[in-house]
Amino acid sequence: MRSETLSGLGTLWDGDQAVLRDVPYTVTITVRDSGMGHIDGSITGDFNTLTTLVMKDPVPSLVLQLKDGRRWECYLTNNSGRLVNRGELK
């Protein structure tokens, strides 16, 4: 198993709207020996914005744009900024 941790300042998108810019993030990519991968991460953002996103119905399909331009499809699970995978890192 190998893992890689990426961190920096990124942009959190909800559709075509940037909801948080220059948001600190940490994303960990883990690849098992079988080739199966797992991505999870967190952001440090404005409490009110994070709370609003968590309480949205339906749950927003977010995209975190990393500092290198790659985009990760994710869900926000709590107002502390925990992110879970819903797609690939592209």
BELJO-V502485 format. One record per backbone hydrogen bond with DSSP energy under -0.5 kcal/mol. NH is the residue of the N-H (numbers start at 1). CO is the residue of the C=O. If there is no record, write none. Layout:
BEGIN
((NH	CO) (NH	CO))
END
This chain:
BEGIN
((2	31) (4	29) (6	4) (6	27) (8	25) (10	23) (11	65) (12	20) (13	11) (13	63) (14	17) (15	13) (15	61) (17	14) (18	16) (19	12) (19	17) (20	12) (23	10) (24	44) (25	8) (26	42) (27	6) (28	40) (29	4) (30	28) (30	38) (31	2) (32	36) (35	32) (38	30) (40	28) (41	83) (42	26) (43	81) (44	24) (45	43) (50	46) (51	47) (52	48) (53	49) (54	50) (55	51) (56	52) (56	53) (60	53) (62	60) (62	74) (63	13) (64	72) (65	11) (65	63) (66	64) (66	70) (69	66) (72	64) (73	88) (74	62) (75	84) (77	75) (77	82) (78	82) (81	78) (83	41) (84	75) (85	39) (86	73) (87	73) (90	71) (90	88))
END
